[in-house]
Amino acid sequence: MKTPVEAIRRYHAELTELRHDLHAHPELAFEENRTASLVAEKLAAWGVEVHRGLAQTGVVGVVKGRSTASGRGIGLRADMDCLPMQEAGALAYRSRHEGRMHACGHDGHTAMLLGTARYLAETRNFDGTAVLIFQPAEESGGGAQRLVKEGLFEKFPANEVYALHNWPGLAPGKIAVRPGPMMAGTDDFQITVRGRGGHAAMPHLVVDPVVACAHIISALQTVASRNTSPVDAVVVSVCSMQTSQVGAFNVIPDSVRLAGTVRTFRPETRALAEQRLRDIATKVAQALGAAAEVEFRRGYPATVNTAREAQFAARVGERIFGPGNVVTDAEPTMGGEDFSYLLAERPGAYVWLGQGGGPGGCYLHNPHFDFNDAVIPLGAGYLAALVEESLPLAP
């Protein structure tokens, strides 16, 4: 019997053409109307039950197995949105829209899950229901959170859920999955430091917010070095600094605004980092005669794989890719992913699919990035295998 990968190779060329079309027509968060229509059209043509409108532009495909006696379901997610970036490459199928680009491979993720959908609809070699989730707004809008709030798992029950993300740092033909954290929680902050501006030649007559910010930036580094365990992980990065006036070399400004991000894996560390950031900013500013206001915004939670499902995903990977091609000790990354909201509701696993550097030879969120089409049947076949092995037919 052919493996899902071998079967999907029959329509590899069609899926590649579809991926190129998606790449040429990228759409931002909650604007994925063309993408959603294309996905729905393909699903319907292959006999998949189609549902639209969840999370505004989301599409859910439902495929029932030859039997549904198990009463079980499995969810598979692909993200559809692009980034607000200008594409720099010269691909024949480069973005036709200025300032929009599929620089994270979501076009490839969508194409792979469509390949999975076609295969499952043709074979139905499982006992239960496959829920195929084409999600909007992963990059910035928290589309997965909207799906949950609007009743995704109440309307489309699933006992476990999986997602596959291309990973340029991993060779094609390999996957990486581990129990526990895969991606970090992503929070952002703004600190506004207010002093009293004046002539730069008379600093004794002012309260300098620039100097206060310099001390705050330095002190924030102690959150990682002195407030958390050396074996825990936390990043506090101040990424921009804007004064209330620019262009004059001899004017001390009235105020300065800092902006940055905090990345953590553990809820306790997340809470600690927020509190220390607030304390350091306000008290350092006060000590220097200034005042600080802190705005801290919680972003995506950490993406944490459950142990059983991560181990299952690895076992399936060993069958599809070979035992030597499954990495189970990969270090988690401090990047974020809103699949975390789905994992907070159901057990599951987030898996990295090796794709090498791809044709552009570069990493995610790069203006020259392009998804590696060679891995489409690998990813699509792997997702199909998760369904078949999670919901096996009775002998």
Secondary structure, DSSP 8 states (H G I E B T S, - for coil): ---HHHHHGGGHHHHHHHHHHHHHS---TT--HHHHHHHHHHHHHTT-EEEE-TTTT-EEEEEE-SB-TT--EEEEEEE---BS----S--TT--SSTT-B--SSHHHHHHHHHHHHHHHHHH--SBSEEEEEEE---SSS-HHHHHHHTTHHHHS--SEEEEEEEETTS-TT-EE--SEEEE-EEEEEEEEEE-B-EETT-GGGSB-HHHHHHHHHHHHTHIIIIIS-TTS-EEEEEEEEEES--S-TTEE-SEEEEEEEEEESSHHHHHHHHHHHHHHHHHHHHHTT-EEEEEEE-----EEE-HHHHHHHHHHHHHHH-GGGEESS---BS---TTHHHHTTS-EEEEEEE-TTTTTT--TT-TT----GGGHHHHHHHHHHHHHHHS----
